Protein backbone atom coordinates (compact mmCIF):
# COMPACT_ATOMS: atom_id res chain seq x y z
CA UNK A 1 0.00 0.00 0.00
CA UNK A 2 1.35 3.40 -0.99
CA UNK A 3 0.67 7.01 -0.11
CA UNK A 4 -1.18 8.66 -3.00
CA UNK A 5 -1.99 12.16 -1.80
CA UNK A 6 -1.27 14.53 1.10
CA UNK A 7 -3.26 17.71 1.74
CA UNK A 8 -3.53 20.41 4.40
CA UNK A 9 -6.61 22.52 5.11
CA UNK A 10 -6.82 25.38 7.65
CA UNK A 11 -9.29 24.65 10.43
CA UNK A 12 -10.24 25.63 13.97
CA UNK A 13 -8.88 24.43 17.31
CA UNK A 14 -10.79 23.59 20.46
CA UNK A 15 -10.14 26.83 22.35
CA UNK A 16 -8.19 30.08 21.99
CA UNK A 17 -4.68 31.49 21.84
CA UNK A 18 -4.06 33.65 24.92
CA UNK A 19 -1.23 36.09 25.55
CA UNK A 20 -0.11 34.74 28.91
CA UNK A 21 2.28 37.59 29.58
CA UNK A 22 -0.46 40.18 29.17
CA UNK A 23 -2.83 38.23 31.42
CA UNK A 24 -0.19 37.80 34.13
CA UNK A 25 0.56 41.51 33.86
CA UNK A 26 -3.02 42.20 34.90
CA UNK A 27 -5.05 42.53 31.69
CA UNK A 28 -8.63 43.10 32.85
CA UNK A 29 -11.30 40.64 31.69
CA UNK A 30 -14.03 42.09 29.51
CA UNK A 31 -16.57 39.30 29.49
CA UNK A 32 -14.85 36.44 27.70
CA UNK A 33 -12.06 38.58 26.21
CA UNK A 34 -9.53 40.97 27.75
CA UNK A 35 -9.05 44.73 27.68
CA UNK A 36 -5.70 46.10 26.65
CA UNK A 37 -3.02 45.32 24.11
CA UNK A 38 -0.99 42.12 23.69
CA UNK A 39 2.66 42.09 24.72
CA UNK A 40 3.83 38.82 23.15
CA UNK A 41 5.06 38.91 19.54
CA UNK A 42 2.60 37.64 16.97
CA UNK A 43 -0.61 38.43 18.84
CA UNK A 44 -3.09 40.93 17.46
CA UNK A 45 -5.35 40.62 20.51
CA UNK A 46 -4.79 39.22 23.99
CA UNK A 47 -7.25 36.42 23.18
CA UNK A 48 -7.56 35.10 19.63
CA UNK A 49 -9.41 32.10 18.16
CA UNK A 50 -7.29 28.95 18.08
CA UNK A 51 -6.28 27.62 14.68
CA UNK A 52 -5.49 24.13 13.40
CA UNK A 53 -4.16 22.71 10.15
CA UNK A 54 -5.98 19.56 9.07
CA UNK A 55 -3.71 16.96 7.47
CA UNK A 56 -5.14 14.21 5.26
CA UNK A 57 -3.12 11.31 3.84
CA UNK A 58 -4.85 9.24 1.15
CA UNK A 59 -3.54 5.74 0.46
CA UNK A 60 -3.82 3.46 -2.57
CA UNK A 61 -6.64 1.44 -0.99
CA UNK A 62 -8.84 4.55 -1.10
CA UNK A 63 -8.70 5.30 2.63
CA UNK A 64 -7.85 8.69 4.14
CA UNK A 65 -6.07 9.15 7.46
CA UNK A 66 -5.93 12.30 9.55
CA UNK A 67 -3.72 14.38 11.78
CA UNK A 68 -4.22 17.90 13.08
CA UNK A 69 -1.53 20.52 13.55
CA UNK A 70 -2.28 22.44 16.76
CA UNK A 71 -0.40 24.73 19.13
CA UNK A 72 -0.77 25.47 22.82
CA UNK A 73 -3.09 28.08 24.27
CA UNK A 74 -0.17 30.15 25.57
CA UNK A 75 1.85 30.11 22.37
CA UNK A 76 4.92 32.31 22.05
CA UNK A 77 5.72 32.39 25.76
CA UNK A 78 9.21 31.46 26.98
CA UNK A 79 11.07 29.43 24.38
CA UNK A 80 7.96 28.04 22.66
CA UNK A 81 7.36 28.44 18.95
CA UNK A 82 5.46 31.56 17.89
CA UNK A 83 1.74 31.83 17.35
CA UNK A 84 0.61 29.25 14.77
CA UNK A 85 -1.14 30.73 11.74
CA UNK A 86 -2.49 27.69 9.90
CA UNK A 87 -2.82 29.26 6.46
CA UNK A 88 0.85 30.27 6.49
CA UNK A 89 1.96 26.66 6.95
CA UNK A 90 -0.48 24.92 4.59
CA UNK A 91 1.71 25.40 1.49
CA UNK A 92 4.61 23.58 3.17
CA UNK A 93 2.45 20.48 3.55
CA UNK A 94 0.63 20.75 0.22
CA UNK A 95 3.90 21.11 -1.68
CA UNK A 96 7.14 19.99 -0.02
CA UNK A 97 5.73 17.41 2.39
CA UNK A 98 3.37 15.97 -0.20
CA UNK A 99 6.18 15.67 -2.75
CA UNK A 100 8.30 13.81 -0.19
CA UNK A 101 5.58 11.33 0.76
CA UNK A 102 3.65 10.44 -2.39
CA UNK A 103 4.65 6.97 -3.58
CA UNK A 104 6.14 5.86 -0.27
CA UNK A 105 5.19 2.68 1.64
CA UNK A 106 2.25 3.63 3.84
CA UNK A 107 3.31 1.19 6.56
CA UNK A 108 6.75 2.75 7.11
CA UNK A 109 5.89 5.10 9.96
CA UNK A 110 9.33 6.17 11.15
CA UNK A 111 10.85 6.53 7.68
CA UNK A 112 7.85 8.51 6.46
CA UNK A 113 7.96 10.92 9.40
CA UNK A 114 11.67 11.48 8.85
CA UNK A 115 11.16 12.14 5.15
CA UNK A 116 8.23 14.48 5.71
CA UNK A 117 9.88 16.57 8.40
CA UNK A 118 13.15 16.82 6.51
CA UNK A 119 11.20 18.19 3.55
CA UNK A 120 9.34 20.62 5.82
CA UNK A 121 12.57 21.85 7.38
CA UNK A 122 14.15 22.34 3.96
CA UNK A 123 11.10 24.22 2.71
CA UNK A 124 11.20 26.67 5.61
CA UNK A 125 15.01 27.00 5.76
CA UNK A 126 14.64 26.29 9.46
CA UNK A 127 13.11 23.74 11.79
CA UNK A 128 9.43 23.52 10.87
CA UNK A 129 6.94 24.77 13.46
CA UNK A 130 6.24 22.26 16.23
CA UNK A 131 2.53 22.32 15.38
CA UNK A 132 3.25 21.21 11.81
CA UNK A 133 5.52 18.41 13.02
CA UNK A 134 2.82 17.36 15.46
CA UNK A 135 0.01 17.07 12.94
CA UNK A 136 2.01 15.43 10.15
CA UNK A 137 3.27 12.73 12.52
CA UNK A 138 -0.28 12.04 13.71
CA UNK A 139 -1.50 11.48 10.17
CA UNK A 140 1.43 9.22 9.32
CA UNK A 141 0.93 7.19 12.50
CA UNK A 142 -2.73 6.61 11.59
CA UNK A 143 -1.70 5.73 8.04
CA UNK A 144 0.90 3.20 9.17
CA UNK A 145 -1.45 1.57 11.67
CA UNK A 146 -4.09 1.04 8.99
CA UNK A 147 -1.52 -0.32 6.54
CA UNK A 148 -0.15 -2.73 9.16
CA UNK A 149 -3.61 -3.78 10.34
CA UNK A 150 -2.89 -2.86 13.97
CA UNK A 151 -3.40 -0.01 16.43
CA UNK A 152 -1.56 3.29 16.55
CA UNK A 153 -0.49 2.35 20.07
CA UNK A 154 1.41 -0.69 18.85
CA UNK A 155 3.00 1.08 15.89
CA UNK A 156 4.28 3.88 18.13
CA UNK A 157 5.47 1.48 20.85
CA UNK A 158 7.46 -0.43 18.26
CA UNK A 159 8.98 2.79 16.94
CA UNK A 160 10.26 3.95 20.34
CA UNK A 161 10.95 0.59 22.00
CA UNK A 162 8.27 0.52 24.68
CA UNK A 163 5.70 -2.02 25.84
CA UNK A 164 2.07 -0.83 25.73
CA UNK A 165 0.15 -0.82 28.99
CA UNK A 166 -2.90 -3.02 29.48
CA UNK A 167 -5.07 -0.59 31.48
CA UNK A 168 -6.19 2.97 30.68
CA UNK A 169 -3.85 5.73 31.80
CA UNK A 170 -5.39 7.96 34.52
CA UNK A 171 -7.07 10.98 32.94
CA UNK A 172 -6.55 14.52 34.24
CA UNK A 173 -9.60 16.75 33.87
CA UNK A 174 -9.31 20.52 33.40
CA UNK A 175 -12.05 22.86 34.53
CA UNK A 176 -11.12 26.23 33.09
CA UNK A 177 -12.43 29.16 35.12
CA UNK A 178 -15.59 27.25 36.03
CA UNK A 179 -13.46 25.53 38.64
CA UNK A 180 -16.18 24.61 41.13
CA UNK A 181 -18.88 23.28 38.82
CA UNK A 182 -16.21 21.64 36.68
CA UNK A 183 -14.67 19.89 39.68
CA UNK A 184 -18.08 18.63 40.79
CA UNK A 185 -18.68 17.07 37.38
CA UNK A 186 -15.28 15.38 37.59
CA UNK A 187 -15.97 14.03 41.06
CA UNK A 188 -19.32 12.60 39.99
CA UNK A 189 -17.58 10.86 37.06
CA UNK A 190 -14.76 9.60 39.32
CA UNK A 191 -12.03 11.28 37.27
CA UNK A 192 -8.63 10.10 38.61
CA UNK A 193 -6.83 13.48 38.54
CA UNK A 194 -8.51 16.88 38.82
CA UNK A 195 -9.34 19.80 38.40
CA UNK A 196 -6.52 22.03 37.02
CA UNK A 197 -8.41 25.13 38.12
CA UNK A 198 -6.74 27.73 35.85
CA UNK A 199 -5.24 29.81 38.68
CA UNK A 200 -3.48 32.13 36.24
CA UNK A 201 -3.82 35.48 38.04
CA UNK A 202 -3.26 36.85 41.53
CA UNK A 203 -6.98 37.59 41.77
CA UNK A 204 -7.70 33.86 41.54
CA UNK A 205 -4.97 32.69 43.94
CA UNK A 206 -5.44 35.55 46.41
CA UNK A 207 -2.97 38.26 47.38
CA UNK A 208 -1.60 36.03 50.14
CA UNK A 209 -2.65 32.74 48.55
CA UNK A 210 -5.84 32.53 50.57
CA UNK A 211 -8.21 31.88 47.67
CA UNK A 212 -6.29 28.82 46.50
CA UNK A 213 -6.20 27.48 50.05
CA UNK A 214 -9.95 28.02 50.44
CA UNK A 215 -10.61 26.35 47.11
CA UNK A 216 -8.65 23.22 48.04
CA UNK A 217 -10.53 22.98 51.34
CA UNK A 218 -13.82 23.24 49.44
CA UNK A 219 -12.63 20.65 46.93
CA UNK A 220 -11.72 18.18 49.67
CA UNK A 221 -15.15 18.59 51.25
CA UNK A 222 -16.91 18.08 47.90
CA UNK A 223 -14.81 14.98 47.18
CA UNK A 224 -15.99 13.54 50.49
CA UNK A 225 -19.60 14.39 49.66
CA UNK A 226 -19.69 13.34 45.99
CA UNK A 227 -17.18 10.49 45.94
CA UNK A 228 -17.68 6.89 46.91
CA UNK A 229 -15.68 4.24 48.81
CA UNK A 230 -12.45 3.39 47.02
CA UNK A 231 -12.37 6.59 44.96
CA UNK A 232 -9.31 8.66 45.91
CA UNK A 233 -8.72 11.37 43.32
CA UNK A 234 -5.42 13.19 43.05
CA UNK A 235 -5.76 16.96 43.22
CA UNK A 236 -3.71 18.81 40.60
CA UNK A 237 -3.90 22.60 40.33
CA UNK A 238 -2.00 24.84 37.93
CA UNK A 239 -0.91 28.20 39.36
CA UNK A 240 1.13 29.59 36.43
CA UNK A 241 3.99 30.82 38.62
CA UNK A 242 1.71 32.98 40.77
CA UNK A 243 2.90 31.49 44.09
CA UNK A 244 6.44 32.49 43.19
CA UNK A 245 5.23 35.99 42.39
CA UNK A 246 3.54 36.27 45.77
CA UNK A 247 6.40 34.99 47.92
CA UNK A 248 9.59 35.46 45.91
CA UNK A 249 12.85 33.57 46.43
CA UNK A 250 14.39 31.74 48.16
CA UNK A 251 11.74 29.08 47.79
CA UNK A 252 12.94 26.77 50.54
CA UNK A 253 12.43 29.33 53.30
CA UNK A 254 9.87 28.85 56.07
CA UNK A 255 7.19 31.21 54.69
CA UNK A 256 7.00 29.34 51.39
CA UNK A 257 7.18 25.86 52.89
CA UNK A 258 4.56 26.77 55.50
CA UNK A 259 2.19 27.96 52.78
CA UNK A 260 2.54 24.65 50.94
CA UNK A 261 1.91 22.88 54.26
CA UNK A 262 -1.31 24.89 54.56
CA UNK A 263 -2.31 23.77 51.06
CA UNK A 264 -1.54 20.18 52.02
CA UNK A 265 -3.78 20.48 55.08
CA UNK A 266 -6.56 22.06 53.04
CA UNK A 267 -6.51 19.26 50.47
CA UNK A 268 -6.27 16.42 52.99
CA UNK A 269 -6.75 13.52 52.82
CA UNK A 270 -6.32 13.65 49.04
CA UNK A 271 -2.91 13.67 47.27
CA UNK A 272 -1.91 17.11 46.00
CA UNK A 273 0.32 18.30 43.19
CA UNK A 274 0.96 21.93 42.22
CA UNK A 275 1.83 22.75 38.62
CA UNK A 276 4.04 25.73 37.81
CA UNK A 277 4.51 27.04 41.36
CA UNK A 278 7.13 29.55 40.13
CA UNK A 279 8.24 31.07 36.84
CA UNK A 280 11.87 32.10 37.14
CA UNK A 281 12.25 33.45 33.59
CA UNK A 282 14.56 30.92 31.93
CA UNK A 283 15.25 27.20 32.04
CA UNK A 284 18.33 27.22 34.23
CA UNK A 285 16.76 29.55 36.77
CA UNK A 286 13.52 27.57 36.70
CA UNK A 287 15.31 24.29 37.40
CA UNK A 288 17.17 25.92 40.28
CA UNK A 289 14.01 27.43 41.77
CA UNK A 290 11.97 24.25 41.41
CA UNK A 291 14.78 22.16 42.89
CA UNK A 292 15.08 24.56 45.81
CA UNK A 293 11.34 24.35 46.48
CA UNK A 294 11.26 20.57 46.16
CA UNK A 295 14.17 20.19 48.59
CA UNK A 296 12.56 22.58 51.05
CA UNK A 297 9.30 20.64 50.99
CA UNK A 298 11.11 17.33 51.41
CA UNK A 299 13.19 18.60 54.33
CA UNK A 300 10.05 19.85 56.08
CA UNK A 301 8.11 16.66 55.38
CA UNK A 302 5.45 18.50 53.36
CA UNK A 303 3.95 15.92 51.03
CA UNK A 304 3.06 18.10 48.03
CA UNK A 305 4.34 17.15 44.59
CA UNK A 306 5.45 19.92 42.24
CA UNK A 307 4.91 19.76 38.49
CA UNK A 308 7.22 21.28 35.87
CA UNK A 309 5.52 23.16 33.03
CA UNK A 310 7.06 26.59 32.38
CA UNK A 311 10.43 26.25 30.57
CA UNK A 312 9.86 22.51 30.17
CA UNK A 313 8.88 22.53 26.51
CA UNK A 314 10.94 20.06 24.47
CA UNK A 315 12.55 16.71 25.12
CA UNK A 316 15.87 18.27 26.16
CA UNK A 317 14.00 20.43 28.68
CA UNK A 318 12.20 17.40 30.12
CA UNK A 319 15.52 15.58 30.50
CA UNK A 320 17.11 18.59 32.19
CA UNK A 321 14.36 18.84 34.81
CA UNK A 322 14.42 15.09 35.44
CA UNK A 323 18.21 14.86 35.64
CA UNK A 324 18.30 17.75 38.13
CA UNK A 325 15.59 16.22 40.29
CA UNK A 326 13.70 19.49 39.99
CA UNK A 327 10.15 18.11 39.82
CA UNK A 328 8.05 15.22 41.06
CA UNK A 329 6.09 15.37 37.79
CA UNK A 330 7.12 16.78 34.42
CA UNK A 331 4.59 17.79 31.82
CA UNK A 332 5.28 16.45 28.36
CA UNK A 333 3.37 19.12 26.45
CA UNK A 334 2.71 17.28 23.20
CA UNK A 335 2.23 20.20 20.76
CA UNK A 336 5.48 21.78 22.00
CA UNK A 337 7.46 18.58 21.45
CA UNK A 338 6.27 18.36 17.87
CA UNK A 339 6.28 14.93 16.30
CA UNK A 340 4.73 12.15 18.39
CA UNK A 341 7.89 10.08 18.77
CA UNK A 342 9.48 12.94 20.70
CA UNK A 343 6.62 12.97 23.21
CA UNK A 344 6.80 9.19 23.53
CA UNK A 345 10.56 9.29 24.07
CA UNK A 346 10.22 12.03 26.68
CA UNK A 347 7.78 9.89 28.66
CA UNK A 348 10.01 6.86 28.22
CA UNK A 349 13.01 8.82 29.49
CA UNK A 350 11.27 9.34 32.85
CA UNK A 351 11.14 5.59 33.51
CA UNK A 352 13.42 4.58 36.36
CA UNK A 353 13.68 8.13 37.74
CA UNK A 354 11.81 9.74 40.63
CA UNK A 355 9.94 12.04 38.22
CA UNK A 356 6.63 10.93 36.74
CA UNK A 357 5.60 11.86 33.21
CA UNK A 358 2.34 13.74 32.70
CA UNK A 359 1.33 13.57 29.04
CA UNK A 360 -0.29 16.96 28.68
CA UNK A 361 -0.93 19.36 25.86
CA UNK A 362 -3.56 22.06 25.65
CA UNK A 363 -7.25 22.81 25.57
CA UNK A 364 -6.49 24.40 22.21
CA UNK A 365 -6.15 21.11 20.30
CA UNK A 366 -8.67 19.05 18.33
CA UNK A 367 -10.39 15.71 18.76
CA UNK A 368 -8.01 14.23 16.19
CA UNK A 369 -4.85 15.29 18.04
CA UNK A 370 -6.35 14.30 21.41
CA UNK A 371 -7.11 10.79 20.17
CA UNK A 372 -3.56 10.50 18.84
CA UNK A 373 -2.23 11.41 22.28
CA UNK A 374 -4.27 8.65 23.87
CA UNK A 375 -2.12 6.25 21.86
CA UNK A 376 1.06 7.93 23.08
CA UNK A 377 -0.15 7.43 26.65
CA UNK A 378 -0.94 3.76 26.11
CA UNK A 379 2.32 3.12 24.27
CA UNK A 380 4.43 4.60 27.06
CA UNK A 381 2.49 4.18 30.31
CA UNK A 382 2.44 7.87 31.21
CA UNK A 383 1.40 8.70 34.78
CA UNK A 384 -1.57 10.76 33.60
CA UNK A 385 -3.14 12.03 30.39
CA UNK A 386 -4.80 15.39 29.89
CA UNK A 387 -8.47 15.43 28.91
CA UNK A 388 -8.66 17.58 25.79
CA UNK A 389 -9.61 19.53 23.70
CA UNK A 390 -11.72 22.41 24.98
CA UNK A 391 -12.53 23.80 28.41
CA UNK A 392 -15.88 22.06 28.85
CA UNK A 393 -14.25 18.98 30.46
CA UNK A 394 -16.93 16.41 29.56
CA UNK A 395 -16.17 16.36 25.86
CA UNK A 396 -12.40 16.05 26.15
CA UNK A 397 -12.73 13.44 28.89
CA UNK A 398 -14.95 11.34 26.64
CA UNK A 399 -12.57 11.73 23.67
CA UNK A 400 -9.42 10.43 25.37
CA UNK A 401 -11.11 7.93 27.69
CA UNK A 402 -13.06 6.24 24.93
CA UNK A 403 -10.06 6.13 22.59
CA UNK A 404 -8.03 4.31 25.22
CA UNK A 405 -10.83 1.90 26.06
CA UNK A 406 -11.61 0.99 22.45
CA UNK A 407 -7.90 0.48 21.74
CA UNK A 408 -7.39 -1.80 24.75
CA UNK A 409 -10.51 -3.77 23.79
CA UNK A 410 -8.99 -4.31 20.36
CA UNK A 411 -5.73 -5.47 21.93
CA UNK A 412 -7.58 -7.96 24.14
CA UNK A 413 -9.51 -9.33 21.15
CA UNK A 414 -6.20 -10.17 19.49
CORTAJO-V565111 format. One line per field, one symbol per residue. ss: DSSP state (h for helix, s for strand, l for the rest). phi: phi as a letter, one per 30 degrees, with the letter a starting at -180 (. if undefined). burial: + if it has 9 or more other ideal C-beta (glycine too) atoms within 8 Angstrom, else -. A space follows every 10 residues. Layout:
ss = ???
phi = ???
burial = ???
This chain:
ss = lsssssssss sssssssslh hhhhllllss llssllllll llllllssss sssssssssl lllsssssss llllllllll lllllhhhhh hhhhhhhhhh hlllslllhh hhhhhhhhhh hhhhlllllh hhhhhhhhhh hhhhhhhhll lhhhhhhhhh llllllllll ssllllllhh hhhhhhhhll llssssllll lhhhhllllh hhhhhhhhhh hhhhhhllll lllsssssll lhhhhhhlll lllhhhhhhh hhhhhhhlll lsssslllll llhhhhhhhh hhhhhhhhhh llllssssll llllhhhhhh hhhhllllss sslhhhhllh hhhhhhhhhl lllllssssl llllllhhhh hhhhhhhhhh lllsssllll lllhhhhhhh hhhhhhhhhh hhhl
phi = .cdcabbbbe bccdabdbdd dddddjeddb idcbdjcdcc ejdcbdbbed bbcccbcccd cjdbbcabdb bdecdidicd ddecceddce ddddcddded cdjddddded dddedddddd dddchaddee dddddddddd ddddddddib cdedddeddc iccddcbdde ccdccidddd dddddddddh ddbaciihdc aedddjdbid dddddddddd dddddcdbej cbdcdbbcch idddddcidd ccdedddddd dddddddecd dbbcchdbbc jadddddddd dddddddddd icdbdccdbe ibccdddedd ddddicadbc dcdedddidd dddddddedd eiccccccdc kadccbdddd dddedddddc iedabddaci cdiedddded dddddddddd dddc
burial = -++-++++-+ +-++++++++ ++++--+--- --++---+-+ --+-++++-+ +++++++++- ----++++++ ++++++---+ ++++-+--++ -+++++++-+ ++-+++-++- +++-++++++ +-++---+++ ++++++++++ +++++++--- +++++++-++ -+-+---+++ ++++++--+- -++++++--+ ++++++++++ ++-+++--+- ++++++++++ -++---+--- --++++++++ +++++++--- ++---++-++ ++++-++--+ ++++++++++ --+-++++++ +++++++--- -+-+++++++ +++++-++++ ++--++++++ ++++++++++ ++++++++++ ----++++++ ++++++-+++ ++++++++++ ++-+++++++ +-+-+++-++ +-+++-++-+ +---
